[in-house]
Amino acid sequence: MKPSICAIVLSFIFLTGCGGGDNLGRKEMRPAKFPPKVPAKKDVPLNLRLQELARMEVDSALASDQPIVRAHAIEVVQHEMPTEKGTEIWSKLKDPDTVVRFAAVMAAGELKLQDTRPELLELADDQQPTVRIAAAYALHRLGDYRYSKDLEKYSQDLDPQVRGNTALVLGLLGEPSALNVLKPMQRDENMAVSLAVAEAMWRLGSEEGRDRLIGMTVNQNPGYQMVAMLALGAPRDVRIRAHIRANLTSDYLEVALVAARVMGQLGSDEGYGVAMNGAKGSDPRQRALAALAFGAIGRADAQEYLQKMIKDTDPEVRISAAQAVLQLKQAER
């Protein structure tokens, strides 16, 4: 089960503290009874040159001076190119930025990179608690449980980011006993933490967590809606499609684009027309989210849009397009 990008790179979808929607492009899409029309799928071959450009963009993003871009590139390596560029994850374990180290450590744990154990043991004493939490997760995945007990302590930390990341790893560990720690955390006053707890519980099969997330998909705050949809779709349970589909007609283009992406993860291309609109968006956030939607949907005919997006002036749009191109390859296998 892959952890969601939003969960690992906390600001990946460009939310400030998973917060309000005042800075979202409200006029880009008006409410509609039905989402934009989905064009018939074209049977087109994969563009080998475009795939090569995608790999080159990943290399560029790994060396970016922007931490979020580097962290996103690690995510792409983890999911789309683990055998090709797994050593890049190793090299980023010592990155000077916390969010990059966090992403690298989580990736090392997810991929069970045994050779990273010495570095992970050092990072278990990292000065940043979020990195220590990730190290506890990664070492647990490698069979070393000595730091796992610390997660209960971190669940009560004063820092909401620490509590939220603790909930994240508890869900990813996949052990139902973690519900004993997560259930008391549902009362957390910080909404971002509360959402992380609900996602973790849903990953562990809790309908209580699922219902909490479903309720948040209709919250008046578009930021919470986006996070809730990504969390709700994480287990790839097609039964929740109806709760995602409703947001394809959101008057916030960003919300509709996240809905399109999650629908794609659930095996539906109903949001393809939304992604087409997002690809033309004036805001780079919209173009990046459109690229992610195209990748999740997996239609090879999206290459005509991605070919432009991979040359975008914004680095986050480019790495999102590169990820999408590599996902298209997976979709064709």
N, C-alpha and C positions, 0 to 999 in steps of 0.2 A: 504494500500500500504506500503510494508516494505521498510525502507531506506536501501540502499546498505551498506554492511560492509565496503567497501572502503571509503564511504562517512563519516561514523561515526568514524571509527578508521583510521585516516588519513594515517598512514604508514602500514596499514594492509597487503597490497600486496608487502611490502618490497621495496617501491620506496622511494628514497631520494628526497623529494620535488616534487614528481611525475615527476622525471627528466629523465636523459639520460639512454641509454642502454649499456654503456660500460661495466657494471658489470653483464650483463645478459649472460646466457649460449648459445651463438650463435651456437655452433657446435652440440648441442644436437638434433637438428632436421633440416634437409635440406629442401629447397623448394620442393614442390611436387605438381603435378597436382591435386591429390586427397589426402584427409587426410588419416591417417592409417585406415585399415579395421576395421569395427565394428563387433565384434563377435556376433553370435546369442544370444539372451537373454536366460539365464537359469532360470528356475522356481525353485528358492530355498527359503526355509523358512527363516524368520528373526532369527538371532542368539540372543537369550535372554541374554546369557552371555556377548556377545559383547555389547549389549545395556547397560548392567550394568557397563561394563568397561568404556563406554562412559560417563555415569553419574559420575563415580568416577573420570574420567579425568577432567570433568568440575569443580568438587569440588577442585581438585588439582590446576587447572589453576586459579581459583578465589583467591587462596592463594599464587600464584606465586610471586616471588620477581621481576619479569619483568612486568612493567606497561602495555606494549602492550598485553601481554598474559592475564593479568587480564581484560583488556578492551575487548579483544576478547571473553573471557568467559562470560562477561556480555551480549555481543551480542548473544551468544548461548542461554543463559537463556531467554533473551527477546523473541527470535523467536521460540525456540524449547521447553522450559520448564517454561513458565511464571507462571503456577499454582503450579508447584512443588517447584520452587526456587525463586519466586518473591521477597521474603524478602532479598535475596542476593543483589538485586538491591538497596534496601533501605540502606543496610549496606555500600555500596560502594559510597554513596553520599558524604561521608566525607573522601574518600580516599585522601592520601597526594599528589597523582600525578594528574596533570591537565587532561591528556587524559583519565584517569579512571573516574574521576568525570564527565567529559564531556559525556562519554559513558553511565554512570549510569543515569545522568539527562535526556539525550535523551530517554533512555529506559523508565524511569518513565513517561515521557510525552507521548511516543508512546502507552504505556499500560494504560494510564490514571489512575495511581495509586494515588487515592485521598488522601490516608493517608500520602503521602510524601509532601503534601502542605507546612507544616511548614518548613521542610528542604529546599524545593525549594525557599521559600521566603527568607531564609537566603542566599541561593546560588545566588539569584538575585543581591546580593551585593558582590559576590566573588571577590577576588583580581585579578583573571584571566578573561579577557573579553570574552574568548571563553566559559567559564563556564556560565557567565552571559547571553550570547546569548542562550545557551541551556536552561537555567532556564526560559528565556522569552518564548521560544518555549513550554516548558513543562507546564508552568502556563497557557499559552494561550489554550493549549489542555484541561486544567482543568477548563476553563471558566473564568480565571482571565487575563484580557487584559491590565492591567495597565502598563506592561513593553513592550508590543508588539510594541508600537510606537518608542521604542529605536532602533529597528532593522534598520530603515532608517538611523539613525546616524551611526550605526556600518558599514553600507554598504559603507561608505566613510572613514573608519578608515585607518590609515597609514600602519597598519600591514596586509599583504596579507592573513595571516591565519584567522584573524578576518573577513575580507571581504568574504573569501571563506566559512567560517562557517555560516555567515549571509545568503549567497545565499542558502546554504544547507537547513537551517530551513525555509526560505521563500518558497522553493519548497515543503517541507514536510507539511507545514501548509495547502496547498491545496486551497488557496484563490486566484482566478484570479487577484484580485486587486494588488497582489504582483508584477505582471509584470511591474507595473509602477515604481517600485524600481529596478527591475532586468534589464530592458532594457538599462538604462544608464550604468549599470555595465558591459555590453558586451564589452565596450571599454577598460576594464582593461588591463594593460600591462603585468600583471602576468598571465602566461598560466594556472596555477593551478586554479586561481580564475576564469578565463574565462571559463574553463571547468565546474567548479561548477555552474556558472551562466547558462551555456547552459543546464546542467542537470536539474536545478531547473525550467527553462522555459519549457523544454520538459515534466517534471512531471505535469506542469500546462497546458499542451496541446498545447504548442507553436511549430508550425512546424519550426519556425526560430531556436529554440533551437535544435530541432531534426536534422536539416540539418547541423548545426555547428558540432554536435557530429559525424554525418556520415562522414563528411570531415576529422575529426581527427582520425577516425579508419584506415586511410591510411597514416597518418603522418609518417615521417621517424623516429621519436622518439618513440621507443617501449613503454616507460613509458606512454606517452600521449595516445597511442593506447589502452593500457589496461584500463586506467581510462575512456576513451571515450566509450569503449564497455560496461563496467559495468554501466555507466550512461545511455547509450542508451537502455540497457536492463531493466532498473529499472521499467518502467511502464508495463513490460510484454506484449508489443505489438508485436505479431508474424509477423507483416508486415516488421519488420526490420531484419528478419533472414538472408536474403541474404547479408547484410552488415557485419554481424558477421561471417557467414560461410566462407567468403573469408579468414579470418585470421586463420582458422584451419590448413592452410598449411604454416603458417609463419615459417621463419627459426629461429625465437626466440621461444624456447619451452615455455617460460613464456607467451608470447602473445597467442600462440596456446592454452595453458591451460585456459587462461581467456576466450578465444572464446568458448572453450568446455563448460565451466561453464555457460556462458550466453546462449548458445544454449540449455543447459539443462533447464535453467530457462524458456526458450521459448518452452519447450515441446519436444525437439529433443535430441536423443542420438547419433547424428552424431559425437560428439567429444569423445565418449567413448574410442576409440582407442588412441586418444591423451592423455587422462587421464592415460591409461595403461602405455604409455611411460613415462609420468611424474612421476608415482609411482616408477619408477626405477631410477629416476634422482639422480645424485650425490650431487646436491645442495638442501638443505632443503627447499628453496623457491619453487623449482619445486615440491617437494613432497607435500608441504602444498597446493599449488594451484591444484595439482592433486586430493587431497582429497576433496577440495571444489567443483571441477568439478564432482566427483563421487556423492557427496551429491546432487548437483543441478540436475543431470541427474536422480537420484533416483532409479537406478536399484539395486535390492537386491543382485544380483550376484557380485556386487562390494565388498561385504563383505570379500572376500578372500584377497583383497588388503588392505582394511581398517583394517583388523585384525592385519596386520603387522605394518601398519602406526601408529596405536594407541599406539604402544610400541616403537616408534621411539625415538632416543636419543635427538631430537630437540623438545622443548616444543610447538613451534608454529605448527609443523607437528602434534603433538599429539592432540592438541585442535581442529585443522582443521579436523582431522579424527573423533574425537568425535562428532563434529557438523554434519559431513556427516552421521555417523551412526544414529543419531537421526533424520536426515532428511529422511533417508530410511524408518524409521518407519512411518513418515508422508505420504510418497509416497504410502504406502501400505494400508492406511486407505480408 
